[in-house]
């Protein structure tokens, strides 16, 4: 019986202004395999992009029950998932993340951003390039979050 190797998921999100154009980047590594994912939105927040990086990375895993080690420089994401911080905003993304985490054995680890970690630096580059693209789509969830905070 063979067991699958752990998947290492490195993530980062960025926004130019907060809110502003935003992007996410993710690097998945499993043994010798490596995959990079990125995307952006015309108007969003940094926290939403940090979350989206994790979500898109988990969505890219093709089997259920994977052991996934998530590395993020976002205290918001890591502490919410490991310490039970209250979820005041971004309910749409937290629901997606919870659903994806239920399909796998996921552990979250914080790493210091912009500290020379090669995978974190690559994720940051992917995120910045993504929000710098033209014709970015709308982040529909961000609009919902804005309406919630105004009531």
Order of alpha helices (4+ residues) and beta strands (2+ residues): beta-beta-beta-alpha-beta-alpha-alpha-beta-alpha-alpha
